[in-house]
Amino acid sequence: MVNLSHHLLADFRHHNPGSGIIDLKAYYRGFRYVREMLKMLREKPEPILT
């Protein structure tokens, strides 16, 4: 698990320099919550970014 987190953190730091493990965890937790909320909607919304 440590090797995976270090690999993900290295990729994450390309866009967010100076971030740490807690920032990485918050990013993926937020992503998961958004995905779950989108599943609860009746219709899939139009994408904002392509």
mmCIF entry with sequence, helices, sheets and N, C-alpha, C, O atoms, coordinates in Angstrom:
data_MODEL
# 
_entry.id   MODEL 
# 
_entity.id                         1 
_entity.type                       polymer 
_entity.pdbx_number_of_molecules   1 
# 
_entity_poly.entity_id                      1 
_entity_poly.type                           'polypeptide(L)' 
_entity_poly.nstd_linkage                   no 
_entity_poly.nstd_monomer                   no 
_entity_poly.pdbx_seq_one_letter_code       MVNLSHHLLADFRHHNPGSGIIDLKAYYRGFRYVREMLKMLREKPEPILT 
_entity_poly.pdbx_seq_one_letter_code_can   MVNLSHHLLADFRHHNPGSGIIDLKAYYRGFRYVREMLKMLREKPEPILT 
_entity_poly.pdbx_strand_id                 A 
# 
loop_
_entity_poly_seq.entity_id 
_entity_poly_seq.num 
_entity_poly_seq.mon_id 
_entity_poly_seq.hetero 
1 1  MET n 
1 2  VAL n 
1 3  ASN n 
1 4  LEU n 
1 5  SER n 
1 6  HIS n 
1 7  HIS n 
1 8  LEU n 
1 9  LEU n 
1 10 ALA n 
1 11 ASP n 
1 12 PHE n 
1 13 ARG n 
1 14 HIS n 
1 15 HIS n 
1 16 ASN n 
1 17 PRO n 
1 18 GLY n 
1 19 SER n 
1 20 GLY n 
1 21 ILE n 
1 22 ILE n 
1 23 ASP n 
1 24 LEU n 
1 25 LYS n 
1 26 ALA n 
1 27 TYR n 
1 28 TYR n 
1 29 ARG n 
1 30 GLY n 
1 31 PHE n 
1 32 ARG n 
1 33 TYR n 
1 34 VAL n 
1 35 ARG n 
1 36 GLU n 
1 37 MET n 
1 38 LEU n 
1 39 LYS n 
1 40 MET n 
1 41 LEU n 
1 42 ARG n 
1 43 GLU n 
1 44 LYS n 
1 45 PRO n 
1 46 GLU n 
1 47 PRO n 
1 48 ILE n 
1 49 LEU n 
1 50 THR n 
# 
_struct_asym.id          A 
_struct_asym.entity_id   1 
# 
loop_
_struct_conf.conf_type_id 
_struct_conf.id 
_struct_conf.pdbx_PDB_helix_id 
_struct_conf.beg_label_comp_id 
_struct_conf.beg_label_asym_id 
_struct_conf.beg_label_seq_id 
_struct_conf.pdbx_beg_PDB_ins_code 
_struct_conf.end_label_comp_id 
_struct_conf.end_label_asym_id 
_struct_conf.end_label_seq_id 
_struct_conf.pdbx_end_PDB_ins_code 
_struct_conf.beg_auth_comp_id 
_struct_conf.beg_auth_asym_id 
_struct_conf.beg_auth_seq_id 
_struct_conf.end_auth_comp_id 
_struct_conf.end_auth_asym_id 
_struct_conf.end_auth_seq_id 
_struct_conf.pdbx_PDB_helix_class 
_struct_conf.details 
_struct_conf.pdbx_PDB_helix_length 
HELX_P HELX_P1 AA1 VAL A 2  ? HIS A 15 ? VAL A 2  HIS A 15 1 ? 14 
HELX_P HELX_P2 AA2 ILE A 21 ? MET A 40 ? ILE A 21 MET A 40 1 ? 20 
# 
_struct_conf_type.id          HELX_P 
_struct_conf_type.criteria    ? 
_struct_conf_type.reference   ? 
# 
loop_
_atom_site.group_PDB 
_atom_site.id 
_atom_site.type_symbol 
_atom_site.label_atom_id 
_atom_site.label_alt_id 
_atom_site.label_comp_id 
_atom_site.label_asym_id 
_atom_site.label_entity_id 
_atom_site.label_seq_id 
_atom_site.pdbx_PDB_ins_code 
_atom_site.Cartn_x 
_atom_site.Cartn_y 
_atom_site.Cartn_z 
_atom_site.occupancy 
_atom_site.B_iso_or_equiv 
_atom_site.pdbx_formal_charge 
_atom_site.auth_seq_id 
_atom_site.auth_comp_id 
_atom_site.auth_asym_id 
_atom_site.auth_atom_id 
_atom_site.pdbx_PDB_model_num 
ATOM 1   N N  . MET A 1 1  ? 0.810   -1.185 0.000   1.00 0.00 ? 1  MET A N  1 
ATOM 2   C CA . MET A 1 1  ? 0.000   0.000  0.000   1.00 0.00 ? 1  MET A CA 1 
ATOM 3   C C  . MET A 1 1  ? 0.860   1.258  0.000   1.00 0.00 ? 1  MET A C  1 
ATOM 4   O O  . MET A 1 1  ? 0.495   2.270  -0.598  1.00 0.00 ? 1  MET A O  1 
ATOM 5   N N  . VAL A 1 2  ? 1.997   1.187  0.671   1.00 0.00 ? 2  VAL A N  1 
ATOM 6   C CA . VAL A 1 2  ? 2.875   2.353  0.740   1.00 0.00 ? 2  VAL A CA 1 
ATOM 7   C C  . VAL A 1 2  ? 3.424   2.678  -0.636  1.00 0.00 ? 2  VAL A C  1 
ATOM 8   O O  . VAL A 1 2  ? 3.498   3.850  -1.006  1.00 0.00 ? 2  VAL A O  1 
ATOM 9   N N  . ASN A 1 3  ? 3.813   1.660  -1.407  1.00 0.00 ? 3  ASN A N  1 
ATOM 10  C CA . ASN A 1 3  ? 4.342   1.904  -2.746  1.00 0.00 ? 3  ASN A CA 1 
ATOM 11  C C  . ASN A 1 3  ? 3.298   2.545  -3.647  1.00 0.00 ? 3  ASN A C  1 
ATOM 12  O O  . ASN A 1 3  ? 3.622   3.433  -4.435  1.00 0.00 ? 3  ASN A O  1 
ATOM 13  N N  . LEU A 1 4  ? 2.050   2.105  -3.538  1.00 0.00 ? 4  LEU A N  1 
ATOM 14  C CA . LEU A 1 4  ? 0.971   2.680  -4.336  1.00 0.00 ? 4  LEU A CA 1 
ATOM 15  C C  . LEU A 1 4  ? 0.751   4.140  -3.968  1.00 0.00 ? 4  LEU A C  1 
ATOM 16  O O  . LEU A 1 4  ? 0.607   4.986  -4.851  1.00 0.00 ? 4  LEU A O  1 
ATOM 17  N N  . SER A 1 5  ? 0.723   4.443  -2.681  1.00 0.00 ? 5  SER A N  1 
ATOM 18  C CA . SER A 1 5  ? 0.491   5.831  -2.264  1.00 0.00 ? 5  SER A CA 1 
ATOM 19  C C  . SER A 1 5  ? 1.635   6.738  -2.700  1.00 0.00 ? 5  SER A C  1 
ATOM 20  O O  . SER A 1 5  ? 1.401   7.889  -3.067  1.00 0.00 ? 5  SER A O  1 
ATOM 21  N N  . HIS A 1 6  ? 2.857   6.242  -2.665  1.00 0.00 ? 6  HIS A N  1 
ATOM 22  C CA . HIS A 1 6  ? 3.995   7.054  -3.120  1.00 0.00 ? 6  HIS A CA 1 
ATOM 23  C C  . HIS A 1 6  ? 3.919   7.296  -4.623  1.00 0.00 ? 6  HIS A C  1 
ATOM 24  O O  . HIS A 1 6  ? 4.251   8.384  -5.093  1.00 0.00 ? 6  HIS A O  1 
ATOM 25  N N  . HIS A 1 7  ? 3.493   6.309  -5.366  1.00 0.00 ? 7  HIS A N  1 
ATOM 26  C CA . HIS A 1 7  ? 3.342   6.475  -6.818  1.00 0.00 ? 7  HIS A CA 1 
ATOM 27  C C  . HIS A 1 7  ? 2.236   7.478  -7.125  1.00 0.00 ? 7  HIS A C  1 
ATOM 28  O O  . HIS A 1 7  ? 2.420   8.367  -7.956  1.00 0.00 ? 7  HIS A O  1 
ATOM 29  N N  . LEU A 1 8  ? 1.087   7.342  -6.462  1.00 0.00 ? 8  LEU A N  1 
ATOM 30  C CA . LEU A 1 8  ? -0.020  8.277  -6.680  1.00 0.00 ? 8  LEU A CA 1 
ATOM 31  C C  . LEU A 1 8  ? 0.356   9.687  -6.238  1.00 0.00 ? 8  LEU A C  1 
ATOM 32  O O  . LEU A 1 8  ? -0.022  10.663 -6.886  1.00 0.00 ? 8  LEU A O  1 
ATOM 33  N N  . LEU A 1 9  ? 1.085   9.796  -5.159  1.00 0.00 ? 9  LEU A N  1 
ATOM 34  C CA . LEU A 1 9  ? 1.501   11.102 -4.663  1.00 0.00 ? 9  LEU A CA 1 
ATOM 35  C C  . LEU A 1 9  ? 2.471   11.775 -5.627  1.00 0.00 ? 9  LEU A C  1 
ATOM 36  O O  . LEU A 1 9  ? 2.414   12.990 -5.818  1.00 0.00 ? 9  LEU A O  1 
ATOM 37  N N  . ALA A 1 10 ? 3.353   11.003 -6.230  1.00 0.00 ? 10 ALA A N  1 
ATOM 38  C CA . ALA A 1 10 ? 4.289   11.575 -7.200  1.00 0.00 ? 10 ALA A CA 1 
ATOM 39  C C  . ALA A 1 10 ? 3.529   12.150 -8.391  1.00 0.00 ? 10 ALA A C  1 
ATOM 40  O O  . ALA A 1 10 ? 3.853   13.242 -8.859  1.00 0.00 ? 10 ALA A O  1 
ATOM 41  N N  . ASP A 1 11 ? 2.521   11.431 -8.889  1.00 0.00 ? 11 ASP A N  1 
ATOM 42  C CA . ASP A 1 11 ? 1.709   11.941 -9.995  1.00 0.00 ? 11 ASP A CA 1 
ATOM 43  C C  . ASP A 1 11 ? 0.891   13.155 -9.561  1.00 0.00 ? 11 ASP A C  1 
ATOM 44  O O  . ASP A 1 11 ? 0.747   14.114 -10.319 1.00 0.00 ? 11 ASP A O  1 
ATOM 45  N N  . PHE A 1 12 ? 0.359   13.111 -8.348  1.00 0.00 ? 12 PHE A N  1 
ATOM 46  C CA . PHE A 1 12 ? -0.478  14.192 -7.817  1.00 0.00 ? 12 PHE A CA 1 
ATOM 47  C C  . PHE A 1 12 ? 0.331   15.478 -7.658  1.00 0.00 ? 12 PHE A C  1 
ATOM 48  O O  . PHE A 1 12 ? -0.195  16.573 -7.853  1.00 0.00 ? 12 PHE A O  1 
ATOM 49  N N  . ARG A 1 13 ? 1.595   15.344 -7.308  1.00 0.00 ? 13 ARG A N  1 
ATOM 50  C CA . ARG A 1 13 ? 2.445   16.520 -7.084  1.00 0.00 ? 13 ARG A CA 1 
ATOM 51  C C  . ARG A 1 13 ? 2.816   17.242 -8.369  1.00 0.00 ? 13 ARG A C  1 
ATOM 52  O O  . ARG A 1 13 ? 3.289   18.378 -8.313  1.00 0.00 ? 13 ARG A O  1 
ATOM 53  N N  . HIS A 1 14 ? 2.617   16.617 -9.529  1.00 0.00 ? 14 HIS A N  1 
ATOM 54  C CA . HIS A 1 14 ? 2.872   17.322 -10.786 1.00 0.00 ? 14 HIS A CA 1 
ATOM 55  C C  . HIS A 1 14 ? 1.923   18.509 -10.925 1.00 0.00 ? 14 HIS A C  1 
ATOM 56  O O  . HIS A 1 14 ? 2.316   19.560 -11.430 1.00 0.00 ? 14 HIS A O  1 
ATOM 57  N N  . HIS A 1 15 ? 0.687   18.351 -10.486 1.00 0.00 ? 15 HIS A N  1 
ATOM 58  C CA . HIS A 1 15 ? -0.318  19.407 -10.583 1.00 0.00 ? 15 HIS A CA 1 
ATOM 59  C C  . HIS A 1 15 ? -0.452  20.197 -9.283  1.00 0.00 ? 15 HIS A C  1 
ATOM 60  O O  . HIS A 1 15 ? -0.921  21.334 -9.300  1.00 0.00 ? 15 HIS A O  1 
ATOM 61  N N  . ASN A 1 16 ? -0.048  19.610 -8.163  1.00 0.00 ? 16 ASN A N  1 
ATOM 62  C CA . ASN A 1 16 ? -0.184  20.230 -6.841  1.00 0.00 ? 16 ASN A CA 1 
ATOM 63  C C  . ASN A 1 16 ? 1.130   20.113 -6.075  1.00 0.00 ? 16 ASN A C  1 
ATOM 64  O O  . ASN A 1 16 ? 1.242   19.287 -5.170  1.00 0.00 ? 16 ASN A O  1 
ATOM 65  N N  . PRO A 1 17 ? 2.123   20.924 -6.423  1.00 0.00 ? 17 PRO A N  1 
ATOM 66  C CA . PRO A 1 17 ? 3.411   20.804 -5.731  1.00 0.00 ? 17 PRO A CA 1 
ATOM 67  C C  . PRO A 1 17 ? 3.283   21.127 -4.242  1.00 0.00 ? 17 PRO A C  1 
ATOM 68  O O  . PRO A 1 17 ? 2.518   22.005 -3.842  1.00 0.00 ? 17 PRO A O  1 
ATOM 69  N N  . GLY A 1 18 ? 4.026   20.417 -3.458  1.00 0.00 ? 18 GLY A N  1 
ATOM 70  C CA . GLY A 1 18 ? 4.022   20.645 -2.018  1.00 0.00 ? 18 GLY A CA 1 
ATOM 71  C C  . GLY A 1 18 ? 2.900   19.939 -1.277  1.00 0.00 ? 18 GLY A C  1 
ATOM 72  O O  . GLY A 1 18 ? 2.746   20.128 -0.071  1.00 0.00 ? 18 GLY A O  1 
ATOM 73  N N  . SER A 1 19 ? 2.123   19.139 -1.968  1.00 0.00 ? 19 SER A N  1 
ATOM 74  C CA . SER A 1 19 ? 1.023   18.431 -1.298  1.00 0.00 ? 19 SER A CA 1 
ATOM 75  C C  . SER A 1 19 ? 1.549   17.162 -0.641  1.00 0.00 ? 19 SER A C  1 
ATOM 76  O O  . SER A 1 19 ? 2.621   16.662 -0.980  1.00 0.00 ? 19 SER A O  1 
ATOM 77  N N  . GLY A 1 20 ? 0.771   16.658 0.300   1.00 0.00 ? 20 GLY A N  1 
ATOM 78  C CA . GLY A 1 20 ? 1.176   15.473 1.050   1.00 0.00 ? 20 GLY A CA 1 
ATOM 79  C C  . GLY A 1 20 ? 0.136   14.373 0.967   1.00 0.00 ? 20 GLY A C  1 
ATOM 80  O O  . GLY A 1 20 ? -0.816  14.444 0.190   1.00 0.00 ? 20 GLY A O  1 
ATOM 81  N N  . ILE A 1 21 ? 0.341   13.360 1.784   1.00 0.00 ? 21 ILE A N  1 
ATOM 82  C CA . ILE A 1 21 ? -0.555  12.199 1.799   1.00 0.00 ? 21 ILE A CA 1 
ATOM 83  C C  . ILE A 1 21 ? -1.973  12.600 2.194   1.00 0.00 ? 21 ILE A C  1 
ATOM 84  O O  . ILE A 1 21 ? -2.940  12.083 1.634   1.00 0.00 ? 21 ILE A O  1 
ATOM 85  N N  . ILE A 1 22 ? -2.105  13.507 3.145   1.00 0.00 ? 22 ILE A N  1 
ATOM 86  C CA . ILE A 1 22 ? -3.445  13.922 3.576   1.00 0.00 ? 22 ILE A CA 1 
ATOM 87  C C  . ILE A 1 22 ? -4.182  14.626 2.437   1.00 0.00 ? 22 ILE A C  1 
ATOM 88  O O  . ILE A 1 22 ? -5.389  14.446 2.277   1.00 0.00 ? 22 ILE A O  1 
ATOM 89  N N  . ASP A 1 23 ? -3.465  15.425 1.645   1.00 0.00 ? 23 ASP A N  1 
ATOM 90  C CA . ASP A 1 23 ? -4.076  16.073 0.485   1.00 0.00 ? 23 ASP A CA 1 
ATOM 91  C C  . ASP A 1 23 ? -4.523  15.040 -0.543  1.00 0.00 ? 23 ASP A C  1 
ATOM 92  O O  . ASP A 1 23 ? -5.589  15.171 -1.144  1.00 0.00 ? 23 ASP A O  1 
ATOM 93  N N  . LEU A 1 24 ? -3.716  14.031 -0.737  1.00 0.00 ? 24 LEU A N  1 
ATOM 94  C CA . LEU A 1 24 ? -4.060  12.958 -1.675  1.00 0.00 ? 24 LEU A CA 1 
ATOM 95  C C  . LEU A 1 24 ? -5.299  12.206 -1.205  1.00 0.00 ? 24 LEU A C  1 
ATOM 96  O O  . LEU A 1 24 ? -6.190  11.910 -2.002  1.00 0.00 ? 24 LEU A O  1 
ATOM 97  N N  . LYS A 1 25 ? -5.354  11.898 0.085   1.00 0.00 ? 25 LYS A N  1 
ATOM 98  C CA . LYS A 1 25 ? -6.523  11.208 0.635   1.00 0.00 ? 25 LYS A CA 1 
ATOM 99  C C  . LYS A 1 25 ? -7.778  12.061 0.499   1.00 0.00 ? 25 LYS A C  1 
ATOM 100 O O  . LYS A 1 25 ? -8.839  11.543 0.153   1.00 0.00 ? 25 LYS A O  1 
ATOM 101 N N  . ALA A 1 26 ? -7.675  13.348 0.763   1.00 0.00 ? 26 ALA A N  1 
ATOM 102 C CA . ALA A 1 26 ? -8.830  14.243 0.647   1.00 0.00 ? 26 ALA A CA 1 
ATOM 103 C C  . ALA A 1 26 ? -9.307  14.337 -0.798  1.00 0.00 ? 26 ALA A C  1 
ATOM 104 O O  . ALA A 1 26 ? -10.511 14.372 -1.051  1.00 0.00 ? 26 ALA A O  1 
ATOM 105 N N  . TYR A 1 27 ? -8.380  14.377 -1.741  1.00 0.00 ? 27 TYR A N  1 
ATOM 106 C CA . TYR A 1 27 ? -8.731  14.445 -3.161  1.00 0.00 ? 27 TYR A CA 1 
ATOM 107 C C  . TYR A 1 27 ? -9.533  13.212 -3.575  1.00 0.00 ? 27 TYR A C  1 
ATOM 108 O O  . TYR A 1 27 ? -10.595 13.340 -4.185  1.00 0.00 ? 27 TYR A O  1 
ATOM 109 N N  . TYR A 1 28 ? -9.042  12.041 -3.253  1.00 0.00 ? 28 TYR A N  1 
ATOM 110 C CA . TYR A 1 28 ? -9.730  10.812 -3.652  1.00 0.00 ? 28 TYR A CA 1 
ATOM 111 C C  . TYR A 1 28 ? -11.031 10.600 -2.875  1.00 0.00 ? 28 TYR A C  1 
ATOM 112 O O  . TYR A 1 28 ? -11.986 10.047 -3.420  1.00 0.00 ? 28 TYR A O  1 
ATOM 113 N N  . ARG A 1 29 ? -11.082 11.025 -1.630  1.00 0.00 ? 29 ARG A N  1 
ATOM 114 C CA . ARG A 1 29 ? -12.327 10.924 -0.864  1.00 0.00 ? 29 ARG A CA 1 
ATOM 115 C C  . ARG A 1 29 ? -13.385 11.843 -1.471  1.00 0.00 ? 29 ARG A C  1 
ATOM 116 O O  . ARG A 1 29 ? -14.541 11.444 -1.614  1.00 0.00 ? 29 ARG A O  1 
ATOM 117 N N  . GLY A 1 30 ? -13.006 13.055 -1.825  1.00 0.00 ? 30 GLY A N  1 
ATOM 118 C CA . GLY A 1 30 ? -13.932 13.979 -2.472  1.00 0.00 ? 30 GLY A CA 1 
ATOM 119 C C  . GLY A 1 30 ? -14.406 13.454 -3.808  1.00 0.00 ? 30 GLY A C  1 
ATOM 120 O O  . GLY A 1 30 ? -15.584 13.577 -4.143  1.00 0.00 ? 30 GLY A O  1 
ATOM 121 N N  . PHE A 1 31 ? -13.501 12.868 -4.576  1.00 0.00 ? 31 PHE A N  1 
ATOM 122 C CA . PHE A 1 31 ? -13.859 12.279 -5.867  1.00 0.00 ? 31 PHE A CA 1 
ATOM 123 C C  . PHE A 1 31 ? -14.883 11.163 -5.683  1.00 0.00 ? 31 PHE A C  1 
ATOM 124 O O  . PHE A 1 31 ? -15.829 11.049 -6.462  1.00 0.00 ? 31 PHE A O  1 
ATOM 125 N N  . ARG A 1 32 ? -14.693 10.345 -4.656  1.00 0.00 ? 32 ARG A N  1 
ATOM 126 C CA . ARG A 1 32 ? -15.629 9.252  -4.388  1.00 0.00 ? 32 ARG A CA 1 
ATOM 127 C C  . ARG A 1 32 ? -17.005 9.779  -3.994  1.00 0.00 ? 32 ARG A C  1 
ATOM 128 O O  . ARG A 1 32 ? -18.023 9.252  -4.442  1.00 0.00 ? 32 ARG A O  1 
ATOM 129 N N  . TYR A 1 33 ? -17.043 10.823 -3.152  1.00 0.00 ? 33 TYR A N  1 
ATOM 130 C CA . TYR A 1 33 ? -18.322 11.401 -2.735  1.00 0.00 ? 33 TYR A CA 1 
ATOM 131 C C  . TYR A 1 33 ? -19.073 11.998 -3.925  1.00 0.00 ? 33 TYR A C  1 
ATOM 132 O O  . TYR A 1 33 ? -20.288 11.837 -4.032  1.00 0.00 ? 33 TYR A O  1 
ATOM 133 N N  . VAL A 1 34 ? -18.372 12.672 -4.801  1.00 0.00 ? 34 VAL A N  1 
ATOM 134 C CA . VAL A 1 34 ? -19.019 13.242 -5.993  1.00 0.00 ? 34 VAL A CA 1 
ATOM 135 C C  . VAL A 1 34 ? -19.581 12.130 -6.863  1.00 0.00 ? 34 VAL A C  1 
ATOM 136 O O  . VAL A 1 34 ? -20.699 12.236 -7.366  1.00 0.00 ? 34 VAL A O  1 
ATOM 137 N N  . ARG A 1 35 ? -18.816 11.072 -7.041  1.00 0.00 ? 35 ARG A N  1 
ATOM 138 C CA . ARG A 1 35 ? -19.288 9.950  -7.861  1.00 0.00 ? 35 ARG A CA 1 
ATOM 139 C C  . ARG A 1 35 ? -20.544 9.321  -7.270  1.00 0.00 ? 35 ARG A C  1 
ATOM 140 O O  . ARG A 1 35 ? -21.473 8.982  -8.003  1.00 0.00 ? 35 ARG A O  1 
ATOM 141 N N  . GLU A 1 36 ? -20.579 9.163  -5.949  1.00 0.00 ? 36 GLU A N  1 
ATOM 142 C CA . GLU A 1 36 ? -21.760 8.593  -5.296  1.00 0.00 ? 36 GLU A CA 1 
ATOM 143 C C  . GLU A 1 36 ? -22.970 9.522  -5.431  1.00 0.00 ? 36 GLU A C  1 
ATOM 144 O O  . GLU A 1 36 ? -24.092 9.055  -5.626  1.00 0.00 ? 36 GLU A O  1 
ATOM 145 N N  . MET A 1 37 ? -22.745 10.823 -5.328  1.00 0.00 ? 37 MET A N  1 
ATOM 146 C CA . MET A 1 37 ? -23.849 11.776 -5.488  1.00 0.00 ? 37 MET A CA 1 
ATOM 147 C C  . MET A 1 37 ? -24.397 11.740 -6.912  1.00 0.00 ? 37 MET A C  1 
ATOM 148 O O  . MET A 1 37 ? -25.608 11.836 -7.109  1.00 0.00 ? 37 MET A O  1 
ATOM 149 N N  . LEU A 1 38 ? -23.529 11.606 -7.896  1.00 0.00 ? 38 LEU A N  1 
ATOM 150 C CA . LEU A 1 38 ? -23.977 11.538 -9.290  1.00 0.00 ? 38 LEU A CA 1 
ATOM 151 C C  . LEU A 1 38 ? -24.799 10.279 -9.553  1.00 0.00 ? 38 LEU A C  1 
ATOM 152 O O  . LEU A 1 38 ? -25.705 10.291 -10.387 1.00 0.00 ? 38 LEU A O  1 
ATOM 153 N N  . LYS A 1 39 ? -24.488 9.201  -8.849  1.00 0.00 ? 39 LYS A N  1 
ATOM 154 C CA . LYS A 1 39 ? -25.267 7.969  -8.992  1.00 0.00 ? 39 LYS A CA 1 
ATOM 155 C C  . LYS A 1 39 ? -26.686 8.145  -8.475  1.00 0.00 ? 39 LYS A C  1 
ATOM 156 O O  . LYS A 1 39 ? -27.606 7.479  -8.949  1.00 0.00 ? 39 LYS A O  1 
ATOM 157 N N  . MET A 1 40 ? -26.873 9.033  -7.509  1.00 0.00 ? 40 MET A N  1 
ATOM 158 C CA . MET A 1 40 ? -28.180 9.227  -6.898  1.00 0.00 ? 40 MET A CA 1 
ATOM 159 C C  . MET A 1 40 ? -29.110 10.097 -7.757  1.00 0.00 ? 40 MET A C  1 
ATOM 160 O O  . MET A 1 40 ? -30.319 10.112 -7.528  1.00 0.00 ? 40 MET A O  1 
ATOM 161 N N  . LEU A 1 41 ? -28.569 10.807 -8.726  1.00 0.00 ? 41 LEU A N  1 
ATOM 162 C CA . LEU A 1 41 ? -29.392 11.671 -9.567  1.00 0.00 ? 41 LEU A CA 1 
ATOM 163 C C  . LEU A 1 41 ? -30.223 10.855 -10.542 1.00 0.00 ? 41 LEU A C  1 
ATOM 164 O O  . LEU A 1 41 ? -29.804 9.783  -10.978 1.00 0.00 ? 41 LEU A O  1 
ATOM 165 N N  . ARG A 1 42 ? -31.392 11.361 -10.882 1.00 0.00 ? 42 ARG A N  1 
ATOM 166 C CA . ARG A 1 42 ? -32.258 10.661 -11.833 1.00 0.00 ? 42 ARG A CA 1 
ATOM 167 C C  . ARG A 1 42 ? -31.682 10.689 -13.237 1.00 0.00 ? 42 ARG A C  1 
ATOM 168 O O  . ARG A 1 42 ? -31.677 9.674  -13.934 1.00 0.00 ? 42 ARG A O  1 
ATOM 169 N N  . GLU A 1 43 ? -31.195 11.857 -13.654 1.00 0.00 ? 43 GLU A N  1 
ATOM 170 C CA . GLU A 1 43 ? -30.613 12.002 -14.987 1.00 0.00 ? 43 GLU A CA 1 
ATOM 171 C C  . GLU A 1 43 ? -29.146 12.386 -14.848 1.00 0.00 ? 43 GLU A C  1 
ATOM 172 O O  . GLU A 1 43 ? -28.762 13.123 -13.940 1.00 0.00 ? 43 GLU A O  1 
ATOM 173 N N  . LYS A 1 44 ? -28.355 11.882 -15.745 1.00 0.00 ? 44 LYS A N  1 
ATOM 174 C CA . LYS A 1 44 ? -26.939 12.200 -15.718 1.00 0.00 ? 44 LYS A CA 1 
ATOM 175 C C  . LYS A 1 44 ? -26.754 13.639 -16.246 1.00 0.00 ? 44 LYS A C  1 
ATOM 176 O O  . LYS A 1 44 ? -27.225 13.954 -17.339 1.00 0.00 ? 44 LYS A O  1 
ATOM 177 N N  . PRO A 1 45 ? -26.074 14.510 -15.480 1.00 0.00 ? 45 PRO A N  1 
ATOM 178 C CA . PRO A 1 45 ? -25.905 15.899 -15.922 1.00 0.00 ? 45 PRO A CA 1 
ATOM 179 C C  . PRO A 1 45 ? -24.928 16.011 -17.081 1.00 0.00 ? 45 PRO A C  1 
ATOM 180 O O  . PRO A 1 45 ? -24.106 15.124 -17.312 1.00 0.00 ? 45 PRO A O  1 
ATOM 181 N N  . GLU A 1 46 ? -25.033 17.106 -17.797 1.00 0.00 ? 46 GLU A N  1 
ATOM 182 C CA . GLU A 1 46 ? -24.085 17.397 -18.873 1.00 0.00 ? 46 GLU A CA 1 
ATOM 183 C C  . GLU A 1 46 ? -22.710 17.683 -18.271 1.00 0.00 ? 46 GLU A C  1 
ATOM 184 O O  . GLU A 1 46 ? -22.615 18.334 -17.230 1.00 0.00 ? 46 GLU A O  1 
ATOM 185 N N  . PRO A 1 47 ? -21.659 17.209 -18.906 1.00 0.00 ? 47 PRO A N  1 
ATOM 186 C CA . PRO A 1 47 ? -20.308 17.476 -18.363 1.00 0.00 ? 47 PRO A CA 1 
ATOM 187 C C  . PRO A 1 47 ? -19.956 18.958 -18.467 1.00 0.00 ? 47 PRO A C  1 
ATOM 188 O O  . PRO A 1 47 ? -20.299 19.624 -19.443 1.00 0.00 ? 47 PRO A O  1 
ATOM 189 N N  . ILE A 1 48 ? -19.274 19.456 -17.454 1.00 0.00 ? 48 ILE A N  1 
ATOM 190 C CA . ILE A 1 48 ? -18.826 20.850 -17.454 1.00 0.00 ? 48 ILE A CA 1 
ATOM 191 C C  . ILE A 1 48 ? -17.511 20.955 -18.218 1.00 0.00 ? 48 ILE A C  1 
ATOM 192 O O  . ILE A 1 48 ? -17.332 21.856 -19.037 1.00 0.00 ? 48 ILE A O  1 
ATOM 193 N N  . LEU A 1 49 ? -16.605 20.043 -17.951 1.00 0.00 ? 49 LEU A N  1 
ATOM 194 C CA . LEU A 1 49 ? -15.308 20.005 -18.625 1.00 0.00 ? 49 LEU A CA 1 
ATOM 195 C C  . LEU A 1 49 ? -15.231 18.780 -19.513 1.00 0.00 ? 49 LEU A C  1 
ATOM 196 O O  . LEU A 1 49 ? -15.779 17.728 -19.186 1.00 0.00 ? 49 LEU A O  1 
ATOM 197 N N  . THR A 1 50 ? -14.561 18.921 -20.618 1.00 0.00 ? 50 THR A N  1 
ATOM 198 C CA . THR A 1 50 ? -14.396 17.763 -21.506 1.00 0.00 ? 50 THR A CA 1 
ATOM 199 C C  . THR A 1 50 ? -13.008 17.238 -21.462 1.00 0.00 ? 50 THR A C  1 
ATOM 200 O O  . THR A 1 50 ? -12.694 16.266 -22.148 1.00 0.00 ? 50 THR A O  1 
# 
